[in-house]
Amino acid sequence: MSMFTGLWVTALTVVPLRQPPNPNDVKTGWVGFAVFLGLAVAVVLLWLSFRKQLRKINFEEEPRNPADRSSDRPTTPS
């Protein structure tokens, strides 16, 4: 029996036997809020780091004079 078949059989037999949670037992708490706040802080820090890295890139979208534009074209052999 392959691993995938074993997981499939387990999922079909064990998961349906699990009882749904009691709505009175499930409630929000400080742990959930702390996780959410931690994720928000991580996203902001990643955004700031990404913005800093993008500012380091030095590129020009358009050449300043038309002579530079012709030198960028690839030459084709005759």
PEUR-V458911 format. One record per residue. N is the residue number from 0. RES is the residue in one letter. SS is DSSP state (H for helix, E for strand, L for the rest). PHI is phi in radians with two decimals (NA if undefined). D_FIRST is the distance of its C-alpha to the first C-alpha in Angstrom with 2 decimals. Layout:
n | res | ss | phi | d_first
N | RES | SS | PHI | D_FIRST
N | RES | SS | PHI | D_FIRST
This chain:
n | res | ss | phi | d_first
0 | M | L | NA | 0.00
1 | S | L | -1.35 | 3.78
2 | M | H | -1.13 | 6.66
3 | F | H | -1.13 | 8.31
4 | T | H | -1.13 | 6.37
5 | G | H | -1.09 | 6.75
6 | L | H | -1.16 | 10.23
7 | W | H | -1.13 | 10.97
8 | V | H | -1.12 | 10.50
9 | T | H | -1.10 | 12.52
10 | A | H | -1.14 | 15.03
11 | L | H | -1.35 | 15.63
12 | T | H | -1.74 | 16.20
13 | V | H | -1.53 | 17.88
14 | V | H | -1.12 | 19.93
15 | P | H | -1.16 | 21.92
16 | L | H | -1.32 | 22.94
17 | R | L | -1.25 | 24.77
18 | Q | L | -1.39 | 28.49
19 | P | L | -1.16 | 30.40
20 | P | L | -1.21 | 32.85
21 | N | L | -1.29 | 36.42
22 | P | L | -1.04 | 38.70
23 | N | L | -1.32 | 41.33
24 | D | L | -1.52 | 39.09
25 | V | L | -1.66 | 38.09
26 | K | L | -2.65 | 40.94
27 | T | L | -1.30 | 41.79
28 | G | L | -2.66 | 42.89
29 | W | H | -1.21 | 44.20
30 | V | H | -1.16 | 40.82
31 | G | H | -1.09 | 39.77
32 | F | H | -1.15 | 43.17
33 | A | H | -1.13 | 42.98
34 | V | H | -1.13 | 39.62
35 | F | H | -1.07 | 41.07
36 | L | H | -1.14 | 44.24
37 | G | H | -1.10 | 42.40
38 | L | H | -1.14 | 40.45
39 | A | H | -1.12 | 43.75
40 | V | H | -1.13 | 45.45
41 | A | H | -1.11 | 42.66
42 | V | H | -1.13 | 42.97
43 | V | H | -1.12 | 46.74
44 | L | H | -1.13 | 46.53
45 | L | H | -1.11 | 44.14
46 | W | H | -1.11 | 46.53
47 | L | H | -1.13 | 49.50
48 | S | H | -1.15 | 47.84
49 | F | H | -1.11 | 46.84
50 | R | H | -1.12 | 50.40
51 | K | H | -1.13 | 51.81
52 | Q | H | -1.16 | 49.71
53 | L | H | -1.19 | 50.76
54 | R | H | -1.23 | 54.40
55 | K | H | -1.29 | 54.14
56 | I | L | -1.28 | 53.50
57 | N | L | -2.03 | 56.77
58 | F | L | -2.55 | 56.91
59 | E | L | -2.02 | 59.44
60 | E | L | -1.39 | 58.57
61 | E | L | -2.16 | 61.78
62 | P | L | -1.12 | 63.95
63 | R | L | -1.30 | 67.37
64 | N | L | -2.27 | 69.46
65 | P | H | -1.14 | 68.94
66 | A | H | -1.14 | 69.43
67 | D | H | -1.17 | 66.17
68 | R | H | -1.13 | 64.36
69 | S | H | -1.28 | 65.38
70 | S | H | -1.33 | 64.29
71 | D | H | -1.39 | 60.71
72 | R | L | -1.26 | 60.33
73 | P | L | -1.24 | 58.77
74 | T | L | -1.57 | 61.32
75 | T | L | -1.82 | 60.75
76 | P | L | -1.22 | 62.25
77 | S | L | -1.66 | 65.03
